[in-house]
Amino acid sequence: MPGVSVHLDQKTLDVVKAKSKTSHIPVSQIIRKAIEEYLSFDEKKAAKQRVLDALIKTKPLGGMKKWEEQHKERTSADADRR
C-alpha cells in the first residue's frame, strides 16, 4: 500500500492513539477505516433515501405516526438490552 501523510491536531491524534492502544489496532488501520467510512457516506445516504422513499410511497407501516410509534418502541427495547 502506498504511504500517505496525514496531519492531525494533537487532540485527535491522542484520541486515535488511545483507541489504537485499547483495541490493539494499528493507528494506520483506524485512520484507513475512518477514511473508507467517510468515502462511503454518500452511498449510504443514497440507500437510506431509497428506503425512505419506498416507505413514504407505500406506507407499509401505517404512515409516519405508526412509524414513530414503532421506532420509539424499538429504541426503548434496544436501550433495555444493555
C-alpha positions as CSV (number, residue, x, y, z in Angstrom):
1,M,0.0,0.0,0.0
2,P,1.3,3.4,-0.8
3,G,2.2,5.6,2.1
4,V,0.3,8.9,2.7
5,S,1.0,11.6,5.3
6,V,-2.0,12.7,7.4
7,H,-1.8,15.8,9.6
8,L,-3.9,15.6,12.7
9,D,-4.3,18.1,15.5
10,Q,-2.8,16.9,18.8
11,K,-6.2,16.2,20.4
12,T,-7.3,14.0,17.5
13,L,-4.0,12.2,17.4
14,D,-4.2,11.5,21.1
15,V,-7.7,10.0,20.7
16,V,-6.6,7.8,17.8
17,K,-3.5,6.6,19.7
18,A,-5.6,5.8,22.8
19,K,-8.1,3.9,20.7
20,S,-5.3,2.1,19.0
21,K,-3.8,1.1,22.3
22,T,-7.1,-0.1,23.9
23,S,-8.3,-2.0,20.8
24,H,-4.9,-3.4,19.7
25,I,-5.4,-2.0,16.2
26,P,-2.7,0.0,14.4
27,V,-3.2,3.7,14.1
28,S,-2.9,3.4,10.3
29,Q,-5.8,0.9,10.3
30,I,-8.0,3.2,12.4
31,I,-7.3,6.1,10.0
32,R,-7.8,4.0,6.9
33,K,-11.2,2.7,8.2
34,A,-12.3,6.3,9.1
35,I,-11.4,7.4,5.5
36,E,-13.2,4.5,4.0
37,E,-16.3,5.2,6.1
38,Y,-16.2,8.9,5.1
39,L,-15.9,8.0,1.4
40,S,-18.9,5.5,1.6
41,F,-21.1,8.1,3.4
42,D,-22.8,9.4,0.1
43,E,-23.5,5.8,-0.9
44,K,-25.1,5.0,2.4
45,K,-27.1,8.3,2.4
46,A,-28.5,7.4,-1.1
47,A,-29.5,4.0,0.1
48,K,-31.3,5.4,3.2
49,Q,-33.1,7.9,0.9
50,R,-34.3,5.0,-1.3
51,V,-35.7,3.2,1.7
52,L,-37.4,6.3,3.0
53,D,-38.9,7.0,-0.5
54,A,-40.3,3.5,-0.5
55,L,-41.7,3.9,3.0
56,I,-43.3,7.2,2.1
57,K,-44.9,6.0,-1.2
58,T,-46.3,2.7,0.1
59,K,-46.7,3.5,3.8
60,P,-46.3,-0.2,4.8
61,L,-46.2,0.7,8.5
62,G,-49.3,2.9,8.5
63,G,-47.7,6.3,7.9
64,M,-45.4,8.5,9.9
65,K,-47.4,8.2,13.2
66,K,-47.2,4.4,13.2
67,W,-43.5,4.6,12.1
68,E,-42.7,6.9,15.0
69,E,-44.5,4.6,17.5
70,Q,-42.6,1.6,16.3
71,H,-39.3,3.5,16.3
72,K,-39.9,4.7,19.9
73,E,-40.7,1.1,20.9
74,R,-37.6,-0.4,19.3
75,T,-35.4,2.3,20.6
76,S,-36.7,1.6,24.1
77,A,-36.2,-2.1,23.6
78,D,-32.6,-1.6,22.4
79,A,-31.9,0.6,25.5
80,D,-33.1,-2.2,27.8
81,R,-30.7,-4.8,26.2
82,R,-27.6,-3.4,27.6
